[in-house]
Amino acid sequence: MPAPAPAIEAVELAKTYGKAARAVHALTGLSFTVEPGTVFGLLGPNGAGKSTTVRILTTLSRPDTGEARVHGIDVVRQSAKVRQLIGYVSQKPGFDPVATGLENLVLQGRIHGASARDARSRAAVLLDRFGLTEPGRRLAGTWSGGMQRKLDVAMSLMHRPRVLFLDEPTTGLDPEARRELWAEIARLARADGLTVLLTTHYLEEADHLAARLAIVDAGRVVAAGTPDELKTALGGDTIRAGLVRQSDADRARGVLGSIPGVGAVVTEGGALQARVSDGAAVLPGVLATLEAAGIELASVGVARPSLDDVYLHHAGRSFGEADRIGAGRAGADREAVLL
């Protein structure tokens, strides 16, 4: 029996905003596929190109070059058909704050062509599913941030889409609200067979939710696979240390780089991390060398590879550093769109 066709295909997508010296190359040949009924994560720092990718896949933008399909339907040439198959939750709220939760859902259903009766029935089901039945009678603008985000997701499900796009869905939520939304997202794929594409710059979120993920940096995919595959393929260990004096960071990086068995070394503020072939074997030499150099440590530990280590290996810098750089890139991206 042949394998099912991918739910999402992106092939060599490229997108540039602006012109000449002010051009921003948001995508530079990005490709990936998503299997049906799974949660797929696009993990990358701010400005990596995740939101541009989602805008193209949801027919809100056109690529300069490359192709994209949802269940085999071209997002450019057959955009109307694609919109019937997908739900989309953007980074910004999509609900009307001066309407009740129920009214927001019913309106969304009516926009998609449902009768008033069917829209109210579907809305009631979704309010119950997300634990919003009682607050559903109140104005959505009075709800907590976590409840409002659940409403956004519920609205995207009113027409029973086959593919759901979630663009940074938990940004700004407190830890408890984030965990609650994680549970709902996982259930959508597990219980409903819905394909979910999730963009995030939270490493823990991608590790927890995504069956497979693509790590995006500067508009391209630098690594793809399951979280465990990506971490296992890296091999070795990571030594993480806290410096007593932040001013020692540059010197510590140079000292560690000279030790046999130590690979990439990154310092951020008063924190230090180094990729090593065998943590247990290398750590005593690391400690002795730092002590001889007069560099004091506040803490030290050895851990198996994380997604941050995977990103560092493939992108050449830590995720935190890339996120800070990307915040400026994202601002330039938004400015270029207006040019």
C-alpha angles and dihedrals in degrees: 000000000000119000115256117264115260116272090219131020126184116182122189095323115190128182131172126186122203129005141273115336093002095051117129115205100211096171125024107182104322118182136173142133131222124208119224119267096019138111108241121190128211100200121189144120125270110294095022093121101259098126092044088054092051092048089055094046091049092049094247092117138021125232119237089224136354133054137264131188137184112206088342095308116124111240093213104039096036102028095144091057091048091054090057090058101046143068121202133199112187127202090258122065115267101192129098107249093204093055126074121254090253092050091051092053096045091050090051090051092049091050087057091052103261119145117250090253095049092045092053091047093050091045091053091052093051095045089054093046093053094042092248103118096111098040088043088084092058130078109277091225089069094056127103119261092255093052091048091053090051088052090053090053092046091052090054089055098051094099094043098246123199094218127037123199116202115186110200091324098178101043110133096013122127117246095262094049089046092054092048091053090046089057092051093048092050091049092052090062097036101044103025101034089233119159110231126194110194125189116200143154091203109104093199091052094053091046092049101042112025121090085191132005143188119217110219125202127171094347100312139085110254097177138005137185140083115320090248093048092052094048095043093048089057093062126186126060141278123237111208121190138173117221122222089214118038088202088070092064099099093043091048091053091053093046094050093046089063095056117101112245094026117115129177114005123198130182125195117179106308094343127096131190131180133184112230134179095229118010097197093050098042101040098078091054091047092053093046093049094049091047091050089052091052094246111145123209126212092193141354136188144162122230140172116257118290131196087264088060090048090052092047091051096050102033100036096235138064121272092242092053091047091049092055092048091044093054088066091043091052090053090051089048092055091046092050091052088063095051 
